[in-house]
Amino acid sequence: MEVGTAKESHPVRAVNRACGPFFLLLVASCAGGPGDAPSSRGEDLLLLNRVTWGANPSSARDLARTGPARYLEAQLQPAQEAALPPEAQAQVDAMTITQRPVDELAKELESRRKGVELLRNDDEKKAAQQAYQQELTRLGREAAARTLIRALYSPWQLREQMTWFWMNHFNVFQYKANLRVLVADYEERAIRPHALGRFRELLGATARHPAMLIYLDNAQNAANRINENYARELMELHTLGVDGGYTQRDVQELARILTGFSVNIDRETPNIRPAMRSQYLREGLFEFVPGRHDYGDKLLLGHTIRGRGAAEVDEALDLLARHPSTARFICRKLALFLVSDDPSEALVEQLAASFRSNDGDIAAVLRELFASPEFRASLGTKFKDPVHYVVSAVRLAYDDKAILNAGPMINWLGRMGEPLYARPTPDGFALTRTEWASAGQMATRFEIARTLGYGAAGLFRAEGPQPAERPAFPQLANALYYESMHKTLAEPTRQTLDKATSPQEWNMLLLASPEFMYR
């Protein structure tokens, strides 16, 4: 990669030249890909950067101890739970979303919302409304902090990556209605347990979770008052794909099947005719109300589904999950996430065949993906989206030293346009380089690299009325760098690092280097 040539051709030349040696790296990051071919130790580093949230000394030691094959297999079969570093685990344990059940929290917040509506004094109403919104925001930030803490420190890195992937695939927007009180539970119970399990179970868990039912309006979907939003996205974005072979009639029929799948936060059990009471279902905040269901027969994708209640949804989800179009659509998206912005049709078909033969076993599909030559050839060439950039930078800077405040990371993601749980549209954030490689994006990454590199990020400032900053200088010039990382750097990057005038500037330049923008 010729940095000088890139500098002349890329619009990032408008960035302030006062950035010094970083400017050359910024231009190279925008203009091209990674540098020299790595050594075998470098290949291990690149593997870690792809299957974890970013290589750090701890994960490098784990990989060196077990070898790549056993490391990958362990990641594909994680233990049900693993303790985080004590300080990190203590933060998670202290969270409201950990200590209190979601149905209790949701009921309390709904009661507060209704109380606000009853107030007649404008000033009191405004203050109560503000307090209500602040509490919702606090709960949403707790969920984001828990996600980031796990991404930073969990030994089961692949599961944490796949949890983020599926949260993005089955996207919900936390600022709709009361979703900020629900999103933590959605991630914890609907997504995370199934992130490496069977796709059908994952699909079913999302279909019954109140966050999805509220976000895509199925909570209002009833016989004679059909709402097609969830039915359409269930086929277009969650299973078959836009070219998956369904018609508008299929959307309408699926919407009829989904009637009565609803949410009950603070209401009593609805009045149900005696003949239908046995069909009423309630699990936590989810409920199936037979009186709102269309009991007529439906024709979905050429299959007749007999009208009989909630069981129709399971039959429809079985049909969707095992459809050949779903196998191709899901496997292409997995390859897009873990291999290339433009995966080959041969690889997608190979993965889809595994998906079908293993009944949607996600771990089995990933095992096939990791064994493919295309995966190995792609290591180090996948551009990091903002979440991968931020998490990988903190992991490299501080290894397993637990941060005390995830707030700066949450704010950085907001600045870069990829805040957790805040994509308004159901399609989720883009997984390709073109979405995240603009000059403005790279300039923001430079600012984050400077803040992190100089140890002034605020990650070790405990929250509270009198927050105190704990000294924590990042240690990037460590054994991982000298044994592996420097071998993956192009000569212009090495030369720029050699020009650093202080350890802080050296840290900044490494985190801003073209190679660090890729995984």
N, C-alpha and C positions, 0 to 999 in steps of 0.2 A: 504494500500500500504506500503510495507516494504522497506523503503529507503535504508537500508543497503544492503539488498539482491540485489536490483536493481543496486547498485553501483558496486557489484562484477561482474555482468553479462553484463553490457552495455559498449560498446567501448568508451563512453564518459569519462571513467576513465583516458584517455590520456590527458584530459584537465588539464591545470595547477592547481595544488592543492592550489596555492596561492590565489585562489578565495575565500578562507575562507568558511563561512557557506553557501554561495551561491552554492558551489559545490554540496552539498547534494540535493538542490532543482533542480539544473540542471539535475542531474542524474535521479531524480524522474520524472521530466518533460518528459525526453526522454523515460523512461521505462514504464510508466503506466498512468492511468487515474486519475480523481479527487478523493477526499477523502471521509469523512464521509457524511452520509445522512443529507441534510439540514433541517432546520426548515421551517415553513410556510413563515416567512419573507425571509428566504434564498431562497425559491422557487420563490418568486417574483423577487429576484435578478437574479436568473438563467433565468427566463423568459425574463427579460430585456436584458440579455446578448445574448439571441438568436434572438430576434426580432429587436433589435437596434444594432448600431455599438459598443455597450459596455455600461454597466450600469455606471451612474454617479449620483451625488446627485440630479441634476435637474430632470432627467428621473425617479428616484426613487420617488421623490415627486409627479410627475405627476401620476405615477401608484398608489401610495397610495391614492391620492385624488379621482381617478375615479374607482379604482378596476380593476383587470386583464381583465374581459370580455369587459368592456366599453373601456379600453385602447386599446385592440386589435382591436376592431371594428373601433375606431377612426383612428388607423393606416392603416386599410384596406380602409378607405374612406377619404384620406387626402384632405385638401383644395388645390385648384389649386396652390397656392404659399403661402409661409409664410416667413416673414422677419427673417433674421438671426440677431444675436446680431449686434448692429450698426457698431462696428469696423470690424466685419467679412463681413457684407453686403457692407461696403464701399470698401473693398478690391475687392470683386466681381464686384462691379459697375465700378471700375477704370480699369478693365481689357480690353485690346484691343478686346478680343473675345466677350465681352459684348457690347462694344461701337460701333463696326463696323460689318456690315453684312458679312457673310461668302463669298458670291459671289464677293463682293468688295475686300476682303482680298486675295482671291484665284487669282483673276485677276491681282492684283498688284504683287503678288509673282511670278505668271507665267510670267509676263512681265519682272521682274527682272531676272528670270532664262534664258529667251531667250536673254536678254541683255548680260549676262555672256558669252553665246556661241558665241556672235559676237565679243568679245574682242580678239585682236591679241597679245597684250603684255602679256607675261606669268605671270609676277608679278601682273599686274592689274587683270588678269583673276583669279588668285589664291585668291587674296584679296576679289574680288567680290563674288566668290564662297563661301568663308568662311563667309562673311557677310550674304549671302542668307541662308546658313545652320543655322547660329546663329539665324536668325529671325524665321525660321521654328521651331527650338528648343525652342525658347522663347514662341511661341504660344502653342506648345505642353505642356510646363511646366505650362502655364497659365491654360490650360484645367485640368491638373492633380491637380493643387492647388485648383481650383474651386470645383472639386469633393471631395477633402479632407476637405475643409472648410464646405461644405454641410454635409458630413458624420459626422463631429464633432459637428455641431451646429443646423442642421435642426430639428424642432420638429417632422417632418414626417420621422422618422428613417427607417421605413420599406420600404417606397418608395426609399430612398437613397440606402438601401441594395439591393433592387430588381433592381434598375438602374445598380448597379455594376454587379449583377448576369447576367442581360441580355446583358450588354456590353461584358461580358466574353463569354456568349453563342453565340452571334453574333459578334465574335471577329474580329477586324481589327488590322493591324500592322502599327503603326504610322510612322515607318521609311521607308515605301515603298513610292516611288514617293513623292507626296506633301501632304501625309495624315496628317502631323502635322498641316497643316492649316485647315483641314477638321474635325478632330476628335472631337473638342469641339462642333461643330454644329451637328455632328452625334449623340453624347450623348444627346444634348439639344433638338433636334427636332425629331430624329428617335426613341430614346430609352426612355428617361425619361418621356415623356407624356403618354406613353403606358405601363409603368412598372407594373402597377396594373390594366390595362385595358384588352382588348380582344387580345388574341394572334394573331388573323388574322390581326388586325390593326398594331400590332407591326411588324409582318412579312412583311406586305406591305410597311411600312415606311422604313425598312432596305433595301428592294429590290429596292427602288427608290433613295436611298441616294448615292451620288457620292463616299463617302468613301468606301462603300461595292463594288460598281461597279468597282472602280479602284483596290481595294485590291485583289479581286478575278477575275480580268481580263475581266469582262463582258463588260467593255467599248470598248474592241477590238472584241467583239463577233458579227459577221455579217454573213449574208447568203453567202455561198460558202467559208467562212473563219471561221468556227465554233470553238469557245473556250468553252470547257466543264467545266472549273474550278468551276465557280459559281454554275452551275446546279448540279454538283456532291455534293458540300458542302451544298447546299440548302436542298438536300434530306438527306444526311448522317449526317450532324451536326446540321442543323437548324430545321428539321421537323421529318422525318420518323425514323431516326437512322440507323446505319449500317445494322441491321437485319430487316429493316422495310418493306421488301417485294418488293423492286424495283430492276430493272435489268439495265445492261449497256445500253440497248436499251431505257429505260426510261430516263437515263441521257442524251442520245443523243437527244431524242425528247424534253426534257425540255430545253436543250441548244438551239435548233431551236426556241422554243417559246420565249426565252429571247433575240434573235437577235434584234439589234436595240436599246436596252436599254443602254444608253450611257451617257457621261458627256461632257458638253460644257463649258469650263472655259473662253476662250477669243476669240472664233471664232464667226463669223457672222452666221446668220441662214443659214444652208446648202441649196444648190440648190435642189429643190424638184420638180418633175414633177407636173404640175397643177392638175392632177387627184388625186394626193396623198397629196396635201398640207393640206387638212382638217384633215389628220391623224397625222400630225406632232405635237408633244407635247414638251413644254419646261416649266419647273418650277424651277426657280433658276438655279442651275448648272446641273440639270438633264434634259436630252432630250431623246425623242424617235424619231429615224430617220427612216421613213418608207422605204427609199431606201436601208437600210441595213437589213431589216427584211425579213425572210423567210415566205412567205405567203401560203405555202402549208399546208394542214391539218396534224395534229399530233395525235399520239396515246399514251397517257400518263396514265400509271397505269390502262390500260384497257378502258380508256375513250377517245373518239374522240373529239379533240379540233379543231374546224374549223378555218382555217387561215383567220384572219381578222385584225391583227395589235396588238396594245398595250393591247386591251381587253383580248387577249389570256393569258397574264401574270396574270391578275386578276383571270381568270377562273382556271388557274393552281394553284395559291396560295390558292384559295378557296378549291380546291381538296386536296392539301397537308395539310392545316391547320385543316381540318375536318376529316382526315384519322385516323382510330383507332390506327395505329402505332405511329402517332404523339402524340396523347393523352398519350399513355404509355411512350413514350420516354421523353416528356417534364415533365410529372409528376414524373417519376423516378428521373430526374435531380433535380427537385424542392425538392423532399424528400431527395436526397443526400445532398443538400445544407442546408436544414433546419431541418433535423431529424437525419440521420445516414449515415455513409459510406456504409452501406449495408441495405437499407430499405427493409422491408418485401414485398413480392409480393402482399400480401393482401392489404397493405396500398397503394401501387402503383395502383392497380386495383380500389380501392375505389376512389382515386384521379382522375384517368383517367375517371371513370364514371361521376364524377362531371364536369370534363373538357368537356366531350361530351354533357352532358345534359344542360350545361350553355354556349354552343357555345364558349368554350375557354376563359371564363371569369377568368382571373388570380386571382383576389381577391376572387372569389367564391371557387376556388380550395384551396387557402391558408386558407380560413375560415374552410374548411373541414379538412385541415391538422392540424390546430391549435387545433381543437376539438378532435383529435384522441388521444387515450391512448398512442400510440407509441411516439407521439410528447412530451407529458408530461414526459414520462419515460426517454426520451433521454436528457432532459435538463442538461447542465453541462458536457456532454460527447463528444461534437463535437470539435475536435481539430482546433484551429485557424490557418488559413493560414496567411501569413505575413501581408496582408492588414488589416485583422481583429485584429491581434495582435497590430500593430502600432496604429491604430485608437482608439482601446479600451484603450490602455495605455495612450494616450494623453487625451482622454475623462475623464478617472478616475483621472488623475493627475491634470487637470486644469478645469474640469467641463465646465461652459459656459464662462470662461475667454478667449476671442478670441486671438488666436496666431496671430503674425504679419508676420510670414514667414513659409510657408509650405515646403520650400526647404529641411530642414533636413528630413522630413517625406518622401519626394520623393526619396531622396538619400538612406534612410534606405530600402525602398522597392526594389530599384535597387540592393542593397547589398544582400538582401535575395532572390532575384530571381523572384520577382513578381512585376516588375515595371508596372505602369498603361499604358495601350495601347501599350505594347511592347512585347507581345507574338507573335513570328514570324509566328507560324503555326495557321491555322484557328480553331483549336479545343479548344482554350482557356486554362487557367490554371486549373490544377487539383483541385478538391474540397475535396480530401481525405487526411487523416493523413499521409499516407506513403510518400507522396510527400514532406512534410514539417517538419518531425520530426527527421531529421538526427542530429548527434552530432555537425556538423558544423553549421547547422541552429540554434540549441539551443545556441551555443556559441555566435553567432551574436545577438540573442535575449538578452543574458546576457549583452553584451556591450551596447545595446540600453537601457536596464533597468537601467544600471549604469548611462548612460548619462542623461536619464530622471530623475531618482531618485535624482541625485545630482543637478538638475536644470541647467545643462550646455549644453542643447540641441541646443541652438540658435533659438528656436521657437519664441522668443520675440525680435529678432534682426531685426529691419526693414531694408529692402533692400534699397540700395542707395549708393552714392559715399562715405558717411561717416556714415556707419551703427552704430547705438547705441543700446546696449542691455538694455531692460527694465527689472528690477528685477522681477522675477516671480518664487518663490519657490513652488514646487508642494505640494499640501495638500492632501495626501492620507490617513492620519490618521484622517478621518473626521467622521461625523455622519453615513454615509452610511457604512463605515467599521465596526463601533462598533455596529450598529443596525442589520446589515445583513451579511456583507461579512465575518466577522470572523467566523460565524457559518458554513460556507461552507468549511472552511479550515481543513485539516487533522491535527492530533496532531503533527506529525513531522514538519509540516510547522509552526504551532504556536510556537513550541519550538525554531525553527530557528529564527523566528522573534524576540523572546524574547532575543536572543543573540546579536541583533544588537547593535552596539556601538555608533550610532548617528542616528538622524532622516533621514539623507540622505541614510545611509546604510539600514535602515528599509524600506524606499521607494523602493530602489533597490531590496531588497529581496522579497517584495510583488509582484512587477512587474515581477520578475523572478520565482515566485513560480509555482509549478506544476498546481495548481488550476487555475491560471491566464492564462494558455496556452489553456484552454478549454472554450467553450461557451455553 
